[in-house]
Amino acid sequence: MSEAFDDITCKELVELVTAYFEGALDAGDRQRFDAHLEICAGCRTYVEQMRETARLTGRLDPDRLDPELREGLVESFRDWQRRR
Ligand SMILES: [Zn+2]
């Protein structure tokens, strides 16, 4: 995978996820979102959980996500910040 300068980070993906499911992302953001999912297993899991939660509850509610998964994502955000 190329590391384009406009790749989004895990943190940005999480911020965009609601818009993603609502179909509210513009084409560029949508593309970056999908590109990030291809290279990041953690975010794929996150999005799949969001999709499953939305399917089960009929709405999006990040607070219903598996707490361990949320913790894992928070950890990966800390790693990102350390590496920057
Ligand atoms: Zn990610």
PDB file of the backbone (N, CA, C, O) and the ligand in Angstrom, with CONECT records:
HET     ZN  A 101       1
ATOM      1  N   MET A   1       0.844  -1.218   0.000  1.00  0.00           N
ATOM      2  CA  MET A   1       0.000   0.000   0.000  1.00  0.00           C
ATOM      3  C   MET A   1       0.869   1.254   0.000  1.00  0.00           C
ATOM      4  O   MET A   1       1.823   1.350   0.771  1.00  0.00           O
ATOM      5  N   SER A   2       0.555   2.173  -0.824  1.00  0.00           N
ATOM      6  CA  SER A   2       1.307   3.432  -0.835  1.00  0.00           C
ATOM      7  C   SER A   2       0.913   4.272   0.377  1.00  0.00           C
ATOM      8  O   SER A   2      -0.207   4.172   0.879  1.00  0.00           O
ATOM      9  N   GLU A   3       1.828   5.081   0.827  1.00  0.00           N
ATOM     10  CA  GLU A   3       1.516   5.945   1.957  1.00  0.00           C
ATOM     11  C   GLU A   3       1.281   7.359   1.470  1.00  0.00           C
ATOM     12  O   GLU A   3       2.125   8.240   1.635  1.00  0.00           O
ATOM     13  N   ALA A   4       0.145   7.558   0.879  1.00  0.00           N
ATOM     14  CA  ALA A   4      -0.202   8.874   0.347  1.00  0.00           C
ATOM     15  C   ALA A   4      -0.260   9.887   1.487  1.00  0.00           C
ATOM     16  O   ALA A   4      -0.598   9.542   2.620  1.00  0.00           O
ATOM     17  N   PHE A   5       0.060  11.096   1.188  1.00  0.00           N
ATOM     18  CA  PHE A   5       0.108  12.116   2.234  1.00  0.00           C
ATOM     19  C   PHE A   5      -1.249  12.381   2.870  1.00  0.00           C
ATOM     20  O   PHE A   5      -1.339  12.890   3.987  1.00  0.00           O
ATOM     21  N   ASP A   6      -2.304  12.026   2.140  1.00  0.00           N
ATOM     22  CA  ASP A   6      -3.637  12.324   2.668  1.00  0.00           C
ATOM     23  C   ASP A   6      -4.314  11.101   3.276  1.00  0.00           C
ATOM     24  O   ASP A   6      -5.529  11.099   3.475  1.00  0.00           O
ATOM     25  N   ASP A   7      -3.537  10.060   3.573  1.00  0.00           N
ATOM     26  CA  ASP A   7      -4.112   8.928   4.288  1.00  0.00           C
ATOM     27  C   ASP A   7      -4.714   9.409   5.611  1.00  0.00           C
ATOM     28  O   ASP A   7      -4.164  10.288   6.275  1.00  0.00           O
ATOM     29  N   ILE A   8      -5.834   8.827   5.974  1.00  0.00           N
ATOM     30  CA  ILE A   8      -6.402   9.189   7.264  1.00  0.00           C
ATOM     31  C   ILE A   8      -5.805   8.296   8.345  1.00  0.00           C
ATOM     32  O   ILE A   8      -5.294   7.215   8.052  1.00  0.00           O
ATOM     33  N   THR A   9      -5.870   8.739   9.562  1.00  0.00           N
ATOM     34  CA  THR A   9      -5.400   7.953  10.697  1.00  0.00           C
ATOM     35  C   THR A   9      -6.584   7.185  11.297  1.00  0.00           C
ATOM     36  O   THR A   9      -7.740   7.404  10.935  1.00  0.00           O
ATOM     37  N   CYS A  10      -6.257   6.282  12.219  1.00  0.00           N
ATOM     38  CA  CYS A  10      -7.304   5.522  12.906  1.00  0.00           C
ATOM     39  C   CYS A  10      -8.265   6.481  13.626  1.00  0.00           C
ATOM     40  O   CYS A  10      -9.479   6.277  13.622  1.00  0.00           O
ATOM     41  N   LYS A  11      -7.712   7.506  14.229  1.00  0.00           N
ATOM     42  CA  LYS A  11      -8.534   8.446  14.979  1.00  0.00           C
ATOM     43  C   LYS A  11      -9.506   9.169  14.040  1.00  0.00           C
ATOM     44  O   LYS A  11     -10.677   9.369  14.364  1.00  0.00           O
ATOM     45  N   GLU A  12      -8.988   9.553  12.876  1.00  0.00           N
ATOM     46  CA  GLU A  12      -9.849  10.233  11.904  1.00  0.00           C
ATOM     47  C   GLU A  12     -10.931   9.295  11.387  1.00  0.00           C
ATOM     48  O   GLU A  12     -12.070   9.704  11.165  1.00  0.00           O
ATOM     49  N   LEU A  13     -10.560   8.036  11.200  1.00  0.00           N
ATOM     50  CA  LEU A  13     -11.550   7.066  10.738  1.00  0.00           C
ATOM     51  C   LEU A  13     -12.711   6.969  11.719  1.00  0.00           C
ATOM     52  O   LEU A  13     -13.877   6.961  11.324  1.00  0.00           O
ATOM     53  N   VAL A  14     -12.375   6.897  12.996  1.00  0.00           N
ATOM     54  CA  VAL A  14     -13.425   6.773  14.005  1.00  0.00           C
ATOM     55  C   VAL A  14     -14.318   8.019  13.997  1.00  0.00           C
ATOM     56  O   VAL A  14     -15.530   7.938  14.195  1.00  0.00           O
ATOM     57  N   GLU A  15     -13.683   9.172  13.763  1.00  0.00           N
ATOM     58  CA  GLU A  15     -14.472  10.403  13.719  1.00  0.00           C
ATOM     59  C   GLU A  15     -15.406  10.433  12.507  1.00  0.00           C
ATOM     60  O   GLU A  15     -16.458  11.071  12.535  1.00  0.00           O
ATOM     61  N   LEU A  16     -15.000   9.729  11.442  1.00  0.00           N
ATOM     62  CA  LEU A  16     -15.782   9.744  10.201  1.00  0.00           C
ATOM     63  C   LEU A  16     -16.802   8.615  10.125  1.00  0.00           C
ATOM     64  O   LEU A  16     -17.637   8.588   9.220  1.00  0.00           O
ATOM     65  N   VAL A  17     -16.737   7.681  11.076  1.00  0.00           N
ATOM     66  CA  VAL A  17     -17.495   6.448  10.883  1.00  0.00           C
ATOM     67  C   VAL A  17     -19.009   6.679  10.827  1.00  0.00           C
ATOM     68  O   VAL A  17     -19.712   6.014  10.066  1.00  0.00           O
ATOM     69  N   THR A  18     -19.499   7.603  11.619  1.00  0.00           N
ATOM     70  CA  THR A  18     -20.943   7.862  11.603  1.00  0.00           C
ATOM     71  C   THR A  18     -21.373   8.400  10.244  1.00  0.00           C
ATOM     72  O   THR A  18     -22.376   7.968   9.674  1.00  0.00           O
ATOM     73  N   ALA A  19     -20.593   9.351   9.739  1.00  0.00           N
ATOM     74  CA  ALA A  19     -20.891   9.909   8.412  1.00  0.00           C
ATOM     75  C   ALA A  19     -20.789   8.837   7.338  1.00  0.00           C
ATOM     76  O   ALA A  19     -21.546   8.832   6.367  1.00  0.00           O
ATOM     77  N   TYR A  20     -19.824   7.920   7.534  1.00  0.00           N
ATOM     78  CA  TYR A  20     -19.650   6.822   6.583  1.00  0.00           C
ATOM     79  C   TYR A  20     -20.926   5.991   6.488  1.00  0.00           C
ATOM     80  O   TYR A  20     -21.405   5.700   5.392  1.00  0.00           O
ATOM     81  N   PHE A  21     -21.463   5.617   7.620  1.00  0.00           N
ATOM     82  CA  PHE A  21     -22.664   4.785   7.611  1.00  0.00           C
ATOM     83  C   PHE A  21     -23.893   5.546   7.149  1.00  0.00           C
ATOM     84  O   PHE A  21     -24.844   4.957   6.634  1.00  0.00           O
ATOM     85  N   GLU A  22     -23.869   6.839   7.333  1.00  0.00           N
ATOM     86  CA  GLU A  22     -25.001   7.651   6.872  1.00  0.00           C
ATOM     87  C   GLU A  22     -24.867   8.008   5.396  1.00  0.00           C
ATOM     88  O   GLU A  22     -25.761   8.620   4.813  1.00  0.00           O
ATOM     89  N   GLY A  23     -23.748   7.623   4.803  1.00  0.00           N
ATOM     90  CA  GLY A  23     -23.514   7.960   3.401  1.00  0.00           C
ATOM     91  C   GLY A  23     -23.236   9.437   3.209  1.00  0.00           C
ATOM     92  O   GLY A  23     -23.460   9.985   2.130  1.00  0.00           O
ATOM     93  N   ALA A  24     -22.739  10.087   4.274  1.00  0.00           N
ATOM     94  CA  ALA A  24     -22.557  11.535   4.252  1.00  0.00           C
ATOM     95  C   ALA A  24     -21.131  11.963   3.902  1.00  0.00           C
ATOM     96  O   ALA A  24     -20.839  13.156   3.834  1.00  0.00           O
ATOM     97  N   LEU A  25     -20.243  10.986   3.680  1.00  0.00           N
ATOM     98  CA  LEU A  25     -18.874  11.357   3.318  1.00  0.00           C
ATOM     99  C   LEU A  25     -18.816  11.817   1.870  1.00  0.00           C
ATOM    100  O   LEU A  25     -19.542  11.301   1.020  1.00  0.00           O
ATOM    101  N   ASP A  26     -17.949  12.793   1.589  1.00  0.00           N
ATOM    102  CA  ASP A  26     -17.751  13.128   0.180  1.00  0.00           C
ATOM    103  C   ASP A  26     -16.850  12.071  -0.451  1.00  0.00           C
ATOM    104  O   ASP A  26     -16.250  11.257   0.251  1.00  0.00           O
ATOM    105  N   ALA A  27     -16.761  12.089  -1.765  1.00  0.00           N
ATOM    106  CA  ALA A  27     -16.089  11.005  -2.487  1.00  0.00           C
ATOM    107  C   ALA A  27     -14.652  10.810  -2.021  1.00  0.00           C
ATOM    108  O   ALA A  27     -14.198   9.675  -1.875  1.00  0.00           O
ATOM    109  N   GLY A  28     -13.939  11.895  -1.788  1.00  0.00           N
ATOM    110  CA  GLY A  28     -12.545  11.799  -1.386  1.00  0.00           C
ATOM    111  C   GLY A  28     -12.398  11.152  -0.021  1.00  0.00           C
ATOM    112  O   GLY A  28     -11.562  10.267   0.161  1.00  0.00           O
ATOM    113  N   ASP A  29     -13.200  11.585   0.934  1.00  0.00           N
ATOM    114  CA  ASP A  29     -13.140  11.019   2.280  1.00  0.00           C
ATOM    115  C   ASP A  29     -13.537   9.547   2.267  1.00  0.00           C
ATOM    116  O   ASP A  29     -12.944   8.717   2.957  1.00  0.00           O
ATOM    117  N   ARG A  30     -14.535   9.252   1.479  1.00  0.00           N
ATOM    118  CA  ARG A  30     -15.011   7.874   1.369  1.00  0.00           C
ATOM    119  C   ARG A  30     -13.894   6.964   0.846  1.00  0.00           C
ATOM    120  O   ARG A  30     -13.716   5.840   1.317  1.00  0.00           O
ATOM    121  N   GLN A  31     -13.156   7.473  -0.128  1.00  0.00           N
ATOM    122  CA  GLN A  31     -12.061   6.720  -0.715  1.00  0.00           C
ATOM    123  C   GLN A  31     -10.950   6.496   0.308  1.00  0.00           C
ATOM    124  O   GLN A  31     -10.414   5.394   0.427  1.00  0.00           O
ATOM    125  N   ARG A  32     -10.614   7.551   1.042  1.00  0.00           N
ATOM    126  CA  ARG A  32      -9.569   7.435   2.063  1.00  0.00           C
ATOM    127  C   ARG A  32     -10.014   6.496   3.178  1.00  0.00           C
ATOM    128  O   ARG A  32      -9.219   5.728   3.720  1.00  0.00           O
ATOM    129  N   PHE A  33     -11.293   6.575   3.506  1.00  0.00           N
ATOM    130  CA  PHE A  33     -11.854   5.700   4.533  1.00  0.00           C
ATOM    131  C   PHE A  33     -11.693   4.239   4.106  1.00  0.00           C
ATOM    132  O   PHE A  33     -11.192   3.418   4.874  1.00  0.00           O
ATOM    133  N   ASP A  34     -12.116   3.918   2.888  1.00  0.00           N
ATOM    134  CA  ASP A  34     -12.018   2.548   2.384  1.00  0.00           C
ATOM    135  C   ASP A  34     -10.567   2.108   2.280  1.00  0.00           C
ATOM    136  O   ASP A  34     -10.239   0.960   2.580  1.00  0.00           O
ATOM    137  N   ALA A  35      -9.695   3.022   1.853  1.00  0.00           N
ATOM    138  CA  ALA A  35      -8.276   2.684   1.725  1.00  0.00           C
ATOM    139  C   ALA A  35      -7.691   2.343   3.092  1.00  0.00           C
ATOM    140  O   ALA A  35      -6.900   1.408   3.218  1.00  0.00           O
ATOM    141  N   HIS A  36      -8.078   3.097   4.104  1.00  0.00           N
ATOM    142  CA  HIS A  36      -7.576   2.826   5.444  1.00  0.00           C
ATOM    143  C   HIS A  36      -8.063   1.457   5.932  1.00  0.00           C
ATOM    144  O   HIS A  36      -7.308   0.715   6.561  1.00  0.00           O
ATOM    145  N   LEU A  37      -9.310   1.129   5.644  1.00  0.00           N
ATOM    146  CA  LEU A  37      -9.841  -0.169   6.070  1.00  0.00           C
ATOM    147  C   LEU A  37      -9.045  -1.312   5.463  1.00  0.00           C
ATOM    148  O   LEU A  37      -8.882  -2.358   6.091  1.00  0.00           O
ATOM    149  N   GLU A  38      -8.549  -1.120   4.248  1.00  0.00           N
ATOM    150  CA  GLU A  38      -7.807  -2.191   3.594  1.00  0.00           C
ATOM    151  C   GLU A  38      -6.481  -2.472   4.286  1.00  0.00           C
ATOM    152  O   GLU A  38      -5.991  -3.601   4.260  1.00  0.00           O
ATOM    153  N   ILE A  39      -5.905  -1.461   4.897  1.00  0.00           N
ATOM    154  CA  ILE A  39      -4.577  -1.649   5.478  1.00  0.00           C
ATOM    155  C   ILE A  39      -4.615  -1.788   6.993  1.00  0.00           C
ATOM    156  O   ILE A  39      -3.577  -2.045   7.603  1.00  0.00           O
ATOM    157  N   CYS A  40      -5.775  -1.629   7.618  1.00  0.00           N
ATOM    158  CA  CYS A  40      -5.833  -1.582   9.075  1.00  0.00           C
ATOM    159  C   CYS A  40      -6.877  -2.565   9.611  1.00  0.00           C
ATOM    160  O   CYS A  40      -8.079  -2.309   9.549  1.00  0.00           O
ATOM    161  N   ALA A  41      -6.396  -3.686  10.135  1.00  0.00           N
ATOM    162  CA  ALA A  41      -7.298  -4.719  10.641  1.00  0.00           C
ATOM    163  C   ALA A  41      -8.111  -4.215  11.838  1.00  0.00           C
ATOM    164  O   ALA A  41      -9.277  -4.577  11.998  1.00  0.00           O
ATOM    165  N   GLY A  42      -7.494  -3.383  12.671  1.00  0.00           N
ATOM    166  CA  GLY A  42      -8.190  -2.873  13.847  1.00  0.00           C
ATOM    167  C   GLY A  42      -9.413  -2.062  13.462  1.00  0.00           C
ATOM    168  O   GLY A  42     -10.476  -2.206  14.065  1.00  0.00           O
ATOM    169  N   CYS A  43      -9.264  -1.211  12.462  1.00  0.00           N
ATOM    170  CA  CYS A  43     -10.385  -0.381  12.033  1.00  0.00           C
ATOM    171  C   CYS A  43     -11.434  -1.211  11.289  1.00  0.00           C
ATOM    172  O   CYS A  43     -12.628  -0.922  11.357  1.00  0.00           O
ATOM    173  N   ARG A  44     -10.976  -2.236  10.585  1.00  0.00           N
ATOM    174  CA  ARG A  44     -11.953  -3.124   9.942  1.00  0.00           C
ATOM    175  C   ARG A  44     -12.845  -3.748  10.994  1.00  0.00           C
ATOM    176  O   ARG A  44     -14.064  -3.794  10.836  1.00  0.00           O
ATOM    177  N   THR A  45     -12.237  -4.228  12.069  1.00  0.00           N
ATOM    178  CA  THR A  45     -13.011  -4.832  13.154  1.00  0.00           C
ATOM    179  C   THR A  45     -13.966  -3.810  13.745  1.00  0.00           C
ATOM    180  O   THR A  45     -15.127  -4.111  14.022  1.00  0.00           O
ATOM    181  N   TYR A  46     -13.466  -2.607  13.934  1.00  0.00           N
ATOM    182  CA  TYR A  46     -14.282  -1.533  14.498  1.00  0.00           C
ATOM    183  C   TYR A  46     -15.509  -1.269  13.626  1.00  0.00           C
ATOM    184  O   TYR A  46     -16.632  -1.194  14.124  1.00  0.00           O
ATOM    185  N   VAL A  47     -15.280  -1.130  12.316  1.00  0.00           N
ATOM    186  CA  VAL A  47     -16.380  -0.835  11.395  1.00  0.00           C
ATOM    187  C   VAL A  47     -17.359  -2.003  11.330  1.00  0.00           C
ATOM    188  O   VAL A  47     -18.571  -1.805  11.248  1.00  0.00           O
ATOM    189  N   GLU A  48     -16.820  -3.228  11.369  1.00  0.00           N
ATOM    190  CA  GLU A  48     -17.706  -4.390  11.342  1.00  0.00           C
ATOM    191  C   GLU A  48     -18.573  -4.433  12.589  1.00  0.00           C
ATOM    192  O   GLU A  48     -19.753  -4.779  12.523  1.00  0.00           O
ATOM    193  N   GLN A  49     -17.988  -4.081  13.722  1.00  0.00           N
ATOM    194  CA  GLN A  49     -18.766  -4.046  14.968  1.00  0.00           C
ATOM    195  C   GLN A  49     -19.840  -2.967  14.899  1.00  0.00           C
ATOM    196  O   GLN A  49     -20.971  -3.168  15.342  1.00  0.00           O
ATOM    197  N   MET A  50     -19.471  -1.826  14.338  1.00  0.00           N
ATOM    198  CA  MET A  50     -20.441  -0.742  14.178  1.00  0.00           C
ATOM    199  C   MET A  50     -21.603  -1.186  13.291  1.00  0.00           C
ATOM    200  O   MET A  50     -22.771  -0.915  13.571  1.00  0.00           O
ATOM    201  N   ARG A  51     -21.235  -1.882  12.204  1.00  0.00           N
ATOM    202  CA  ARG A  51     -22.262  -2.337  11.263  1.00  0.00           C
ATOM    203  C   ARG A  51     -23.184  -3.343  11.939  1.00  0.00           C
ATOM    204  O   ARG A  51     -24.404  -3.291  11.784  1.00  0.00           O
ATOM    205  N   GLU A  52     -22.583  -4.255  12.688  1.00  0.00           N
ATOM    206  CA  GLU A  52     -23.366  -5.279  13.373  1.00  0.00           C
ATOM    207  C   GLU A  52     -24.269  -4.635  14.435  1.00  0.00           C
ATOM    208  O   GLU A  52     -25.439  -4.993  14.576  1.00  0.00           O
ATOM    209  N   THR A  53     -23.707  -3.691  15.165  1.00  0.00           N
ATOM    210  CA  THR A  53     -24.490  -2.994  16.189  1.00  0.00           C
ATOM    211  C   THR A  53     -25.659  -2.250  15.556  1.00  0.00           C
ATOM    212  O   THR A  53     -26.777  -2.263  16.072  1.00  0.00           O
ATOM    213  N   ALA A  54     -25.379  -1.600  14.424  1.00  0.00           N
ATOM    214  CA  ALA A  54     -26.429  -0.849  13.739  1.00  0.00           C
ATOM    215  C   ALA A  54     -27.522  -1.802  13.247  1.00  0.00           C
ATOM    216  O   ALA A  54     -28.708  -1.477  13.272  1.00  0.00           O
ATOM    217  N   ARG A  55     -27.094  -2.978  12.803  1.00  0.00           N
ATOM    218  CA  ARG A  55     -28.058  -3.949  12.292  1.00  0.00           C
ATOM    219  C   ARG A  55     -28.950  -4.447  13.433  1.00  0.00           C
ATOM    220  O   ARG A  55     -30.162  -4.592  13.271  1.00  0.00           O
ATOM    221  N   LEU A  56     -28.335  -4.705  14.576  1.00  0.00           N
ATOM    222  CA  LEU A  56     -29.073  -5.272  15.707  1.00  0.00           C
ATOM    223  C   LEU A  56     -29.971  -4.242  16.378  1.00  0.00           C
ATOM    224  O   LEU A  56     -31.072  -4.569  16.822  1.00  0.00           O
ATOM    225  N   THR A  57     -29.512  -3.021  16.452  1.00  0.00           N
ATOM    226  CA  THR A  57     -30.247  -2.019  17.211  1.00  0.00           C
ATOM    227  C   THR A  57     -31.021  -1.067  16.312  1.00  0.00           C
ATOM    228  O   THR A  57     -31.884  -0.323  16.776  1.00  0.00           O
ATOM    229  N   GLY A  58     -30.703  -1.098  15.015  1.00  0.00           N
ATOM    230  CA  GLY A  58     -31.368  -0.199  14.091  1.00  0.00           C
ATOM    231  C   GLY A  58     -30.837   1.209  14.145  1.00  0.00           C
ATOM    232  O   GLY A  58     -31.389   2.109  13.512  1.00  0.00           O
ATOM    233  N   ARG A  59     -29.761   1.413  14.898  1.00  0.00           N
ATOM    234  CA  ARG A  59     -29.160   2.740  14.921  1.00  0.00           C
ATOM    235  C   ARG A  59     -27.691   2.620  15.302  1.00  0.00           C
ATOM    236  O   ARG A  59     -27.226   1.574  15.755  1.00  0.00           O
ATOM    237  N   LEU A  60     -26.983   3.711  15.106  1.00  0.00           N
ATOM    238  CA  LEU A  60     -25.564   3.715  15.417  1.00  0.00           C
ATOM    239  C   LEU A  60     -25.353   4.248  16.821  1.00  0.00           C
ATOM    240  O   LEU A  60     -25.816   5.332  17.176  1.00  0.00           O
ATOM    241  N   ASP A  61     -24.649   3.467  17.599  1.00  0.00           N
ATOM    242  CA  ASP A  61     -24.386   3.910  18.963  1.00  0.00           C
ATOM    243  C   ASP A  61     -23.041   3.372  19.416  1.00  0.00           C
ATOM    244  O   ASP A  61     -22.949   2.249  19.912  1.00  0.00           O
ATOM    245  N   PRO A  62     -22.004   4.169  19.244  1.00  0.00           N
ATOM    246  CA  PRO A  62     -20.651   3.699  19.587  1.00  0.00           C
ATOM    247  C   PRO A  62     -20.522   3.248  21.032  1.00  0.00           C
ATOM    248  O   PRO A  62     -19.641   2.445  21.341  1.00  0.00           O
ATOM    249  N   ASP A  63     -21.362   3.733  21.917  1.00  0.00           N
ATOM    250  CA  ASP A  63     -21.251   3.355  23.322  1.00  0.00           C
ATOM    251  C   ASP A  63     -21.621   1.893  23.558  1.00  0.00           C
ATOM    252  O   ASP A  63     -21.314   1.325  24.606  1.00  0.00           O
ATOM    253  N   ARG A  64     -22.285   1.291  22.571  1.00  0.00           N
ATOM    254  CA  ARG A  64     -22.667  -0.110  22.726  1.00  0.00           C
ATOM    255  C   ARG A  64     -21.579  -1.056  22.239  1.00  0.00           C
ATOM    256  O   ARG A  64     -21.725  -2.276  22.327  1.00  0.00           O
ATOM    257  N   LEU A  65     -20.505  -0.503  21.734  1.00  0.00           N
ATOM    258  CA  LEU A  65     -19.420  -1.355  21.255  1.00  0.00           C
ATOM    259  C   LEU A  65     -18.758  -2.086  22.415  1.00  0.00           C
ATOM    260  O   LEU A  65     -18.775  -1.642  23.563  1.00  0.00           O
ATOM    261  N   ASP A  66     -18.180  -3.217  22.065  1.00  0.00           N
ATOM    262  CA  ASP A  66     -17.385  -3.992  22.990  1.00  0.00           C
ATOM    263  C   ASP A  66     -16.345  -3.102  23.665  1.00  0.00           C
ATOM    264  O   ASP A  66     -15.501  -2.520  22.983  1.00  0.00           O
ATOM    265  N   PRO A  67     -16.390  -2.988  24.990  1.00  0.00           N
ATOM    266  CA  PRO A  67     -15.446  -2.092  25.689  1.00  0.00           C
ATOM    267  C   PRO A  67     -13.993  -2.456  25.429  1.00  0.00           C
ATOM    268  O   PRO A  67     -13.134  -1.577  25.359  1.00  0.00           O
ATOM    269  N   GLU A  68     -13.713  -3.753  25.285  1.00  0.00           N
ATOM    270  CA  GLU A  68     -12.330  -4.159  25.035  1.00  0.00           C
ATOM    271  C   GLU A  68     -11.852  -3.663  23.682  1.00  0.00           C
ATOM    272  O   GLU A  68     -10.695  -3.270  23.530  1.00  0.00           O
ATOM    273  N   LEU A  69     -12.735  -3.682  22.711  1.00  0.00           N
ATOM    274  CA  LEU A  69     -12.375  -3.183  21.388  1.00  0.00           C
ATOM    275  C   LEU A  69     -12.106  -1.686  21.467  1.00  0.00           C
ATOM    276  O   LEU A  69     -11.146  -1.185  20.882  1.00  0.00           O
ATOM    277  N   ARG A  70     -12.964  -0.980  22.195  1.00  0.00           N
ATOM    278  CA  ARG A  70     -12.767   0.464  22.340  1.00  0.00           C
ATOM    279  C   ARG A  70     -11.430   0.744  23.010  1.00  0.00           C
ATOM    280  O   ARG A  70     -10.696   1.645  22.605  1.00  0.00           O
ATOM    281  N   GLU A  71     -11.123  -0.036  24.038  1.00  0.00           N
ATOM    282  CA  GLU A  71      -9.837   0.135  24.718  1.00  0.00           C
ATOM    283  C   GLU A  71      -8.684  -0.081  23.755  1.00  0.00           C
ATOM    284  O   GLU A  71      -7.716   0.680  23.746  1.00  0.00           O
ATOM    285  N   GLY A  72      -8.796  -1.145  22.929  1.00  0.00           N
ATOM    286  CA  GLY A  72      -7.753  -1.448  21.968  1.00  0.00           C
ATOM    287  C   GLY A  72      -7.540  -0.305  21.005  1.00  0.00           C
ATOM    288  O   GLY A  72      -6.404   0.009  20.649  1.00  0.00           O
ATOM    289  N   LEU A  73      -8.618   0.319  20.581  1.00  0.00           N
ATOM    290  CA  LEU A  73      -8.495   1.436  19.653  1.00  0.00           C
ATOM    291  C   LEU A  73      -7.841   2.628  20.331  1.00  0.00           C
ATOM    292  O   LEU A  73      -7.002   3.306  19.739  1.00  0.00           O
ATOM    293  N   VAL A  74      -8.220   2.878  21.550  1.00  0.00           N
ATOM    294  CA  VAL A  74      -7.606   3.982  22.282  1.00  0.00           C
ATOM    295  C   VAL A  74      -6.101   3.760  22.385  1.00  0.00           C
ATOM    296  O   VAL A  74      -5.314   4.694  22.233  1.00  0.00           O
ATOM    297  N   GLU A  75      -5.706   2.505  22.646  1.00  0.00           N
ATOM    298  CA  GLU A  75      -4.284   2.178  22.698  1.00  0.00           C
ATOM    299  C   GLU A  75      -3.602   2.477  21.374  1.00  0.00           C
ATOM    300  O   GLU A  75      -2.513   3.050  21.349  1.00  0.00           O
ATOM    301  N   SER A  76      -4.238   2.092  20.272  1.00  0.00           N
ATOM    302  CA  SER A  76      -3.599   2.308  18.979  1.00  0.00           C
ATOM    303  C   SER A  76      -3.510   3.800  18.676  1.00  0.00           C
ATOM    304  O   SER A  76      -2.591   4.227  17.977  1.00  0.00           O
ATOM    305  N   PHE A  77      -4.440   4.597  19.182  1.00  0.00           N
ATOM    306  CA  PHE A  77      -4.346   6.048  18.986  1.00  0.00           C
ATOM    307  C   PHE A  77      -3.134   6.597  19.745  1.00  0.00           C
ATOM    308  O   PHE A  77      -2.435   7.489  19.265  1.00  0.00           O
ATOM    309  N   ARG A  78      -2.906   6.046  20.931  1.00  0.00           N
ATOM    310  CA  ARG A  78      -1.742   6.506  21.700  1.00  0.00           C
ATOM    311  C   ARG A  78      -0.472   6.184  20.939  1.00  0.00           C
ATOM    312  O   ARG A  78       0.452   6.996  20.889  1.00  0.00           O
ATOM    313  N   ASP A  79      -0.421   4.979  20.337  1.00  0.00           N
ATOM    314  CA  ASP A  79       0.750   4.604  19.536  1.00  0.00           C
ATOM    315  C   ASP A  79       0.953   5.583  18.393  1.00  0.00           C
ATOM    316  O   ASP A  79       2.073   6.012  18.116  1.00  0.00           O
ATOM    317  N   TRP A  80      -0.140   5.928  17.736  1.00  0.00           N
ATOM    318  CA  TRP A  80      -0.045   6.869  16.622  1.00  0.00           C
ATOM    319  C   TRP A  80       0.591   8.170  17.092  1.00  0.00           C
ATOM    320  O   TRP A  80       1.493   8.714  16.455  1.00  0.00           O
ATOM    321  N   GLN A  81       0.100   8.644  18.213  1.00  0.00           N
ATOM    322  CA  GLN A  81       0.580   9.940  18.688  1.00  0.00           C
ATOM    323  C   GLN A  81       2.048   9.868  19.084  1.00  0.00           C
ATOM    324  O   GLN A  81       2.812  10.811  18.877  1.00  0.00           O
ATOM    325  N   ARG A  82       2.433   8.714  19.668  1.00  0.00           N
ATOM    326  CA  ARG A  82       3.836   8.568  20.049  1.00  0.00           C
ATOM    327  C   ARG A  82       4.741   8.565  18.839  1.00  0.00           C
ATOM    328  O   ARG A  82       5.847   9.104  18.876  1.00  0.00           O
ATOM    329  N   ARG A  83       4.255   7.940  17.736  1.00  0.00           N
ATOM    330  CA  ARG A  83       5.098   7.803  16.553  1.00  0.00           C
ATOM    331  C   ARG A  83       5.211   9.104  15.786  1.00  0.00           C
ATOM    332  O   ARG A  83       6.081   9.244  14.927  1.00  0.00           O
ATOM    333  N   ARG A  84       4.339  10.060  16.084  1.00  0.00           N
ATOM    334  CA  ARG A  84       4.337  11.286  15.284  1.00  0.00           C
ATOM    335  C   ARG A  84       5.304  12.319  15.822  1.00  0.00           C
ATOM    336  O   ARG A  84       5.421  13.407  15.259  1.00  0.00           O
TER     337      ARG A  84
HETATM  338 ZN    ZN A 101      -6.939   2.135  11.570  1.00  0.00          ZN2+
END
